[in-house]
């Protein structure tokens, strides 16, 4: 599958998954209740400036943390707000510290997006009336009833048990929801902004017909990071500009095609799209909206036989050739034109709202001030393609060093920094950082950290003399014991962890430990057989769906 098309499929699956997960979230009334508590605590937190009187925190004897984690077009995101939200997310269920980076990145993104929406609401002069808020409350009451009681009989039984009428129960829900007036007003404002953006989407009859047009095309993709990785700078010289190199190469290849070179042969030899490259760049037939925006805009402007100029997308630099074009109107198009219009218009509105939010972020002046969060942003950029950007990794490492000095108890930052040193081949430094990480409260509970530390001890043991090797192997065994102790709950993650441990300890000739782990694995398999929805009452941190347990 083409990388361009794959991104669209992923987005659609994500939308579907989110929709399903919402069924398991607390009802609006319950969510509002939790928000009331958060907002109350946040108010007190801001009033007194947090634990450090608004001047930043000091963690574990480290340097003082900044009072602001980021700014969005000059608007500050206070650490107090970030920490409060982080604590709330952590309370929803414990997560292994080795995965917490993604929670932190996601939280910062959501706070940034909230700030951008607030600013956009203000620019558009959107006003929220009392009537708007009352309407939102009524909507949330009905949504709560439908979520909690999809069958009316269940609602009747509940009301009878509570000795309440339906009107009394609705009044109770209204009272709970109404307490968070500020949250309701913000939600209404966002809804109005979304409606405004969607109202600007138009669809003519010609555009409606064109939405069913397909093109058959091939493309060549050149990735900046892959081009940068091919060029090794001389000692003391800066990292090569991958973006400039990729653009230059794409333009040179495009010029060859324009001069008559065989497109398919050139794509097979040069395109860095793993999906279409080996097929001569062939993307097959696709409709408007199937590819990323930048790609669509070029592909549907070309006539059959035309080759595009070089253009940039989030994946890198492309040029493409359209081979054919066809209309694929449904047979009942004229008869059911209104229905098809509504479908296409709905899709366009959805896409317009998403693109609007993306554009808000692209055009914003965003400064991440917290070194740990800044490091994760750099790592995301460095890891966009298969060839990591070493300059960004080095900058990320420097920021993580600063973060661990500010907060020596930050197990996540220690883990990420250790991972970077391991990638660079400095395993001794990685061991030191992981050893510090498992001394923290959060790191001590992480099976993954203990197992990784054990693995590093084993790797270092291979390079030592006999005495050193025995010492390091014993340290590894102790870490593997700690891993097993902390991976005792019946979860899929712990199952896979203990499967790995069993093999490691067999190699280290630890029969007693192997016996214990084998027994745990057998017990887990029995639990799964009795409860295929995930064990322990159906809870399953790896997704909640049945899966096949490998046999030994």
N, C-alpha and C positions, 0 to 999 in steps of 0.2 A: 504493500500500500504506500502510495506517495506520502511524503512527510507533510505536504500541504493539505492533502485530503485528510490525513490521519488527525491533524489538529482539529478539523471541523467535526469528525466523528467523535473525538474525545469530548469536545464541547457539548455535543448533543447528549452523550452518555452522562456527562456530569450533570446536565440539567435534569435528566430523568432520575438520576440517583438522588439528587437533592430533593426532588419532589417526593420520592419514596421515604427518605429519611424524615421529612417533616411530619410524617404520620406518627413518629415515635417521640417527637419533641413534646415538652409540656404544653398544655393548652394556653391560649393567650392570657386567660385569667391567672393561671399559675405563673406564667412568665412575668406578667406585670407585678405579681406579688414579690417575686425575687428581685425585680428591678427596683421596687420601692425600697427594699432593704439596702441594695447596692447604692442607690442614689442618696439615701439617708446617711450611710457611712461615708460616701464620697463627699457629701456636704461638710461633714465634720472634719474629714481629712483635709479638705481645702481650707476650711476655716482656720485650722491650726497649723496648716502648712506641712502636714505629714509628719513623720518622725523627726524631721530635722528642721521644723519650722519654715518649710518652703524653700530651704536653701540646698536641698539635695540630701541624700542619705549616706550613711557610712556603714559599710557591710564588713563584718568579720575582721575588723582591724585594718581593712584596706583603705584606699583613698575615697574621698567623698564622691558619690554619684551625682550627676547633674540632675537638677530639678525638672528638666525638660528633655524628653527622649527624641523629639523631632519637631520641626516646624513645617507648616503647609501654607505656602503663600504668606508667611509671616505669622500665622496663627500657631500658637504653641500647643503641643500635646504633652501635658504634664506627666511626670513619672508617677504621681499619685494615681492618676486615672489609669495608666498602663498597668501598674502593679495591682490595682484593685480588680481590673478585668482579668489579669493573669491568674490571680488567686481564685476568682470565680470559675475560670475554665478548669483549673487544676482540681477544684472541689467536685467537678462533674465526674471525675474518675481518674485514678492515678495512671500516669503515662511514664514509660521508661525514659529516663533522662537522656538517653541516646537519641530519642525521637523528638525531644522538646523544642529543638531548633525550629521545626516546622510550625509548632503551635505559636511560638513567639513571632515568627515572620507573619503568620496569618493574622494574629492579633494586631500587629502594627499596621498591616495593610487595611484591616477593617477600620481602624481609628483614622487613618489617613483618608480613606474613602468617605467616612462620615463627615470629616471636616470639609472635604471638597463639595459634598452635597449641601452642607449648611451654607457654604459660601455661594454656591450656585443659586440656591433658594433666595438668598439676599439679593443677588444681582438681578434676578428675574422679578423682583418685587412681589413675591408670592406672599399672600396673607392667609392666615388661618383664623377662621371665625369660631365662635362657640358652637354654632350649628354644625360646622365641620367635625368638631371634636365629638359632639353628641352622636353624629352619624357613625363615626369610627367606633365609638363604644358599642353601639347597637350591632354593628357588623361583627365585632369581636365576641359579643355575647352569643350571637347565632353561630359563629364559627366554633366557639367553645362547646356549645350544645351538640353540634354535629360531630365534633371530634370525640367527645366523651361518650355520646350516646348515638351511634349510627343507626340503632334501631329504636323506634319510639317506645316499644315495650320495656326496654331497659331503662329509659328515662322515667316511665311511669312507676316502675318498681323502685327506683331510687327515690323519687319524690314521696312515695308512700312510706318508705323506710325512714325518711327524714321528717315525715309529717309536714311537708311543705307543698304549697301550690306552685304551679309553673311560674306564675307572676312573681311570687316571693323569691323563687330561686333565681330568676332573671334579675330581680332587684339586687340580690346578694352579689351576683356576678358583676353587675354594673358598678356597685360600690367598690368592689375590689379593683376593677380596671380603672375606675375614675381617679384613683389615688395618684396615679402617675401622670399628671396633667402634662408635664414637660415632655415626657416620652411620647405621649399621644400626639401632641402638637408637632413634634419632629417627624413622626410617622406620616401624619396628614400632609405636612409640607413636602416630604419626599414623594408621596403619592401624587400630589398636585404637580410637582416638577416633572415626574414621569409622564403624566397625562399631557402636559404642555409639550414636551419633546415629541411624544407620539402623535399629537395633533398636527404637527408640522410635516408628517409623512403623507405624501399624496401618491395616488396611483391612477394613471390614465389607462384607457382601454388598450392603447398601444403598449404601454409598460406591462400591463397584465399579460398580454399575449407574449411579449418578449421574455417574461419570467419563465415561460415554458420552453424557451429556446435552449438548445444544447450545442456545445462546440466540442470538437475532437482536437486535442492539442498535445504537444510534447514540449518539455522545457529542459533547461540546463540550470542547475543550482551550484553556486560556488559559495562556500561558507567562510566568513572572515577568520574564525578561530582555527579552522583547518589550514588555511593559508599561512597564518601566523606561526603555527606549529611546525610548518615545513622549513621555516627560515630561522636558523640559530644565530642570534646576535653574537658579535665578538665580545670578548670580556670587557665589561664596563660600559657596553653600549646598551641603549634602551631596547625594550621589546619591540619587534617590528609591528607596524600598523597593519593589522590583519584586514581591517575594513578597506583600506586603500589597495592592498594587494588583491583582495577578492574582486573588487570593482574593476581593477586593471585587467585581471585575468578574464573576467566575464566579458568585458568589452573586446578583448583580443579574440576570444572564441566567437563572439557574435559577428565580428568583422569577417571571420573565416566563412561563416555560414552565408553571410551576405554575398561573398565572392564565389559561392557555389559549393562549398564543402558539404558533405553528407551529414545532415543533422543527426540522424540516429547513431552513426559511427562516432561522431564527435561527442554526443551525450554519453554513450557507453564508456568512452575513454576518459571523460573529464567530469561529468556531473557528480555532485556529492550528495544527491538525494538517493538514499538507499532503496527506496521503493521503486522509483521510475528509472533511475540511472541504468541499471543492468538491462532494462527493456528499451534502451535507446531514448529515454526521456518520456516514453509514452504514458499519458495520463488517462487515456480512453475518453469516453463521452462524459461530460458533466454539465449540470445546469448552473445558472447564475445563483450565487450564494453557497455553492458547495465548497468553494475554496476560500482562502483568506481574502480580505477586502482588496488588498493591493494587487493580488493575482487576478481577481475577478475584473477589476477595472481595466486591466490591460487586455485580458483574453477576449472579452466581449466587444471590444472596439475594433479588433482585427477582422479582416476578411480572409476567407480560405486562401492559403498560400502565403500569407504575409508573416514576416518575422518581426517581433517587437524590438524596441530598444531595450537596453539593460535597465532593470528597475530593482528596487530593494523592498524586501518584506522582512518580517521578524526572523526569517530563517537565513537570510543572506541575500546575495545578488542573483537575479534570474534574467533569462530572456527566453521567449517561447515562440513557437510556431503553431498557428492554427491550420489544421488540414481540412476540416469540414465543418459545416454548420447545418443544423436542421431544427425544424419546429416540431414539438411533441405535444400538441394540444390534446387534452382528453377528448374522447369521442362525443361526450355530452357537454362540451364546453359552452356552446351557445345556450343550451337549455338550462344549465345550472351556473351561468356566468356569475350571478350574485354570490353564490356559495364559494366559488373559486376566488372571486375578488376578496371576500372576507378572509379566506385562508391566507392568500398572498399578502394582504394588507397586515394581517396579524403577525406574520413572519417578519415583515419589514419593520413594523413597530418594535417588535422584540429586539431585532438587530440594531435599530436606531438607538434604543435606550442603552444597550450594551456598548455601542460605539461612542455614545455621548459620554458615558462614564469613563471609558478608556481615554477619550480625548481630554477630559478634565485632568486626568493624571499626567498625560503626556505634556500638557501645557503648563502644569503647575511647577512652582519653585519649591521643591521638597528637599529639606536638609535633615539627614538623620544624625543626631548628635550623640546618641548612646553608642559607644564603641562596639559593643557586642552586636547590636542590631545592624550597625553599619557593616560589620564584618559579614553577617549573613547575606546582606544585599550584594556585597562584592562576590561572595561565593556563588550566589545564584547566577550572577553575570559570568563568572569564570566557568561554570558548569553547564552553560547553555548547550554546548556541543560536545562531541567526544574528545576534543583536544582542549584540556583545561588551560586557561590563561594564567600563566605563572606569575605575571606581574600583579594581577588582581589577587591571586592566592597569597602572595607575599604581603600585600597591603592588608588583606583580611587577617593574616596571622599577626601582624603588628597591632591591629585593633583588638584581636582576641587577647593578646598579651596585656594590653591596657585594661581590658575588661576583667581579667583574672586578678590583676593587681588591685583594681577598685573593689572587687568582691571575690576574695579567695574561696568563698563557698559556692561559687557559680559552677556547678557540676557540668552543665551543658556547654559552657564556654571552654572548660578544661577538656571535655571530650572532643569538641570540634578542633581545638588547637592540637591535641594529641594526634588526631586523624591527619592533620596537615603535615605534622612532623614525620609521621609514619610514611606518608606518600613520598616525602622527600628522602626517605631512607635513614632518617635519624631516629632509630628505634629506641635508643637509650633515653632520649629526651621525651619521646612518647610515653615510655614506661613511667618516668618521673611525673608527668602530668596526670596519667591515669591513676597512679598511686595517690596523688593529691585528690583526685576526683572521688575515689572510693572512701576517702576520709570524711567526705561531706555527708550530710544526712540523706540527701536525695541520691547521690552517687552510690552510697553504701547499699541501697536497696535495688540497684540495677544489675540484673543477671548479665546483661550484655557487656557492661563495663568490666565486670569480674572476668568474664570469659575472654574478652579481648586482651586484658592484662595477662591472663594465663598464656594466651597464644604468643604474645610478644616475649614472655619469658622463655618459651620453648624455642622461638626463633633465635634469641640471643644465646641460648644454651648450645646451639649448633656450632658457635664460633669459639667457645671457651675450651679450656683444658678439661681433663676428666673431673677434677674437683669442682671447678666452676660449673661444669655441665650438671653435675649431680645437685649442686646448690640451687641452680636456676630451675631445674626440673621439679624440685621439691616446692619451690615458690609457685610454679605453675599449678601443681597438684592442689595446693592450698587455695588458689584462686578458683580452680574448677570445683572444689568442695563448696566454696562460697557461692558459686554460680548455682549449683544444685539446691543449696539451702534457700536461695532467693527465687528459684523457679519451681516452687512446690505447688502453686495453685494450678488447677486444671484449666489451662487455656491453650489455644493453638500455638501461640507464640512460645510458651514454655515447653510444649510438646516438641517443637522443632529445635529449641535450645537443648533439651535433654537428649534428643536423638544425636545431635552433634557431640554432646558431652560423652555419651556412651562410647563412641568411636575413639575419642581422644584418650579416655581413661583405659580403654582396652590396650591401646598402643603403649601406654605408660605402665601396663601390667599392675592395675589396681583392682583386683577381683572383687573386693568387698564393696568398693564404691560402684563398680559396674553392676553388681548384683542389686544394689539399692535403686540405681537408675532404671535397670531393666524391669524391676518390680513396679516402679512408678509408671513406666511406659505401658506395661500390661494393664495396670489399674485404669490408666487414662483411656486405653482402647475399650475396655469394658464399659466405662462411663459413657463413651461416645456411642457404643452400640445400644446402650439403654436410652440415651438421650441424643439422637443425631443432630439436634439443633444447636449443639455447641457445648454441652456439658454444663454443670453447675447451674441448672435451671434455665438453660438456653443462652446464657451470656457468652458471647464470642467476640473478643476484641479484634479478630481478623476478618470480621464481616458478618457473622451470624448465620451463615448458610452451611449446609452439610458439606463435608469434603471427605475424600478417601484417605484413610490412615495407611501409610506404607507399612507393609509387614517386614519383620526382621529377616 
